[in-house]
Amino acid sequence: MHHLVGILGAAAVMVCGRFNVALSAGNLMSEWTSFPMNHRWRMIKHKMTDSPWYMVVNGIFFFGYLFVRVIFMALLLLRNYQI
């Protein structure tokens, strides 16, 4: 779903060039979920999944990914098409 929304965002930027700034800012915001994703990956690689912090980092990644990359980006695309 995330890649589909990203591809639609890139297509919207090409079609509606004047909204490039808003969509680019939205894509930049979506990259902030990479921090907990990378931290979660490192915890898995270093076998730290028994730590209670693993579930905290995993939750931050999951909800951040769901909100920013799926819901927020879909709403941003919808708003772009409404304008």
C-alpha angles and dihedrals in degrees: 000000000000093000092047090053090047092051091048089050092052091048090049090053090053094047098040103033094172091068093053093112096056094046093045090051089050091052090049090052090052091058092064089079087068091080097065090037091057092043090052090050091051091050090052092048092049091047094243096137092115091065117100087228089067091067091046092052091042091052093048090050095046098048093039091051093046095048102038105031100035111023101028095043092047090051090047090053091046091051090048091055092046092057 
